[in-house]
Amino acid sequence: MAQKGSSGRVPLVRDKEGILARLKKIEGQVRGLQRMVEEDRYCVDILNQLAAVEAALNRVGLMLLEG
């Protein structure tokens, strides 16, 4: 059973900093996607980047499940 933190809540994850770092990287990837759309980049390139973002989000989900 997980121990409660100082706030009285059970911590969600052990590697909070790692998850936050991944989410910041994903944020940058999404901004890049926005730029690609604004610049009318080739749709295959956008789809490849979109797949990378999706995979990164799935990895964050796994990290959360692993605790």
Backbone as numpy.savetxt, mean C-alpha at the origin, in Angstrom:
# Nx Ny Nz CAx CAy CAz Cx Cy Cz
-2.57 -14.44 22.62 -3.42 -13.25 22.62 -2.53 -12.00 22.62
-2.88 -11.01 21.84 -2.10 -9.79 21.76 -2.29 -8.95 23.01
-1.20 -8.28 23.39 -1.28 -7.42 24.56 -1.76 -6.04 24.13
-2.43 -5.39 25.05 -2.94 -4.05 24.77 -1.79 -3.05 24.81
-1.88 -2.07 23.92 -0.90 -1.00 23.91 -1.25 0.05 24.95
-0.46 1.13 24.99 -0.66 2.18 25.99 -2.01 2.88 25.81
-2.58 2.82 24.61 -3.87 3.47 24.37 -5.05 2.60 24.81
-4.75 1.38 25.26 -5.81 0.47 25.67 -6.36 -0.36 24.54
-5.84 -0.15 23.33 -6.28 -0.91 22.17 -5.25 -1.99 21.84
-5.72 -3.05 21.23 -4.81 -4.10 20.78 -4.14 -3.63 19.50
-2.79 -3.63 19.44 -2.11 -3.20 18.21 -2.49 -4.11 17.04
-2.71 -3.51 15.88 -3.09 -4.28 14.70 -1.93 -5.07 14.13
-0.75 -4.48 14.13 0.39 -5.12 13.47 1.67 -4.90 14.26
2.62 -5.79 14.01 3.94 -5.63 14.62 4.77 -4.64 13.83
4.60 -4.63 12.51 5.46 -3.81 11.64 4.70 -2.60 11.09
4.22 -1.79 11.99 3.44 -0.61 11.59 4.25 0.31 10.68
5.52 0.51 11.03 6.36 1.40 10.23 6.56 0.85 8.82
6.72 -0.47 8.72 6.88 -1.08 7.41 5.64 -0.93 6.55
4.50 -1.10 7.17 3.24 -0.95 6.44 3.05 0.50 6.00
3.34 1.43 6.89 3.20 2.85 6.53 4.15 3.21 5.40
5.36 2.68 5.43 6.33 2.95 4.35 5.81 2.41 3.02
5.24 1.21 3.05 4.68 0.63 1.82 3.52 1.47 1.30
2.67 1.93 2.22 1.52 2.75 1.80 1.98 4.08 1.20
3.05 4.66 1.72 3.57 5.90 1.14 4.12 5.65 -0.25
4.77 4.50 -0.43 5.27 4.15 -1.76 4.10 3.96 -2.73
3.06 3.30 -2.26 1.86 3.10 -3.09 1.24 4.45 -3.44
1.22 5.36 -2.48 0.68 6.70 -2.75 1.44 7.35 -3.90
2.75 7.21 -3.90 3.56 7.75 -4.99 3.26 7.08 -6.32
3.03 5.77 -6.27 2.68 5.05 -7.49 1.34 5.54 -8.05
0.38 5.79 -7.16 -0.93 6.27 -7.61 -0.81 7.67 -8.21
0.01 8.51 -7.60 0.23 9.84 -8.18 0.86 9.72 -9.57
1.76 8.75 -9.70 2.35 8.49 -11.01 1.31 8.05 -12.03
0.37 7.23 -11.59 -0.73 6.81 -12.47 -1.55 8.01 -12.92
-1.84 8.91 -11.99 -2.60 10.11 -12.34 -1.87 10.91 -13.41
-0.55 11.06 -13.21 0.26 11.79 -14.17 0.23 11.11 -15.54
0.33 9.79 -15.53 0.32 9.04 -16.79 -0.98 9.27 -17.55
-2.10 9.27 -16.84 -3.40 9.50 -17.49 -3.46 10.94 -18.02
-3.02 11.90 -17.21 -3.04 13.30 -17.64 -2.18 13.51 -18.89
-1.08 12.75 -18.98 -0.16 12.90 -20.11 -0.54 12.00 -21.30
-1.71 11.35 -21.21 -2.18 10.46 -22.28 -1.14 9.39 -22.65
-0.56 8.79 -21.63 0.43 7.73 -21.86 -0.24 6.50 -22.44
0.55 5.66 -23.04 0.09 4.42 -23.66 -0.65 3.57 -22.63
-1.82 3.07 -23.00 -2.68 2.41 -22.02 -2.06 1.14 -21.45
-1.24 0.43 -22.21 -0.58 -0.77 -21.68 0.37 -0.39 -20.55
1.06 0.74 -20.69 1.95 1.20 -19.62 1.15 1.53 -18.36
0.00 2.16 -18.53 -0.86 2.49 -17.39 -1.36 1.22 -16.73
-1.78 0.26 -17.52 -2.28 -1.01 -16.97 -1.18 -1.76 -16.22
0.04 -1.73 -16.73 1.15 -2.37 -16.03 1.39 -1.72 -14.68
1.37 -0.40 -14.66 1.56 0.31 -13.40 0.40 0.04 -12.44
-0.80 -0.03 -12.97 -1.97 -0.33 -12.16 -1.85 -1.71 -11.53
-1.35 -2.67 -12.28 -1.14 -4.02 -11.74 -0.11 -4.00 -10.62
0.92 -3.18 -10.75 1.93 -3.06 -9.71 1.33 -2.49 -8.43
0.47 -1.49 -8.57 -0.20 -0.90 -7.41 -1.10 -1.93 -6.74
-1.83 -2.67 -7.54 -2.72 -3.70 -7.00 -1.92 -4.75 -6.22
-0.80 -5.17 -6.77 0.04 -6.17 -6.08 0.59 -5.60 -4.78
0.98 -4.34 -4.79 1.50 -3.71 -3.58 0.42 -3.62 -2.50
-0.79 -3.28 -2.89 -1.90 -3.23 -1.93 -2.20 -4.61 -1.37
-2.15 -5.62 -2.22 -2.37 -6.98 -1.75 -1.32 -7.39 -0.73
-0.08 -6.97 -0.95 1.00 -7.28 -0.01 0.74 -6.61 1.34
0.27 -5.38 1.33 -0.07 -4.70 2.58 -1.18 -5.47 3.29
-2.16 -5.93 2.55 -3.23 -6.73 3.14 -2.69 -7.98 3.81
-1.76 -8.65 3.15 -1.15 -9.85 3.75 -0.38 -9.51 5.02
0.32 -8.38 4.99 1.07 -7.95 6.18 0.11 -7.73 7.35
-1.04 -7.14 7.06 -2.02 -6.91 8.12 -2.56 -8.24 8.66
-2.82 -9.18 7.77 -3.34 -10.47 8.20 -2.31 -11.25 9.02
-1.03 -11.09 8.66 0.03 -11.78 9.39 0.24 -11.19 10.77
-0.22 -9.96 10.93 -0.13 -9.31 12.24 1.18 -8.72 12.46
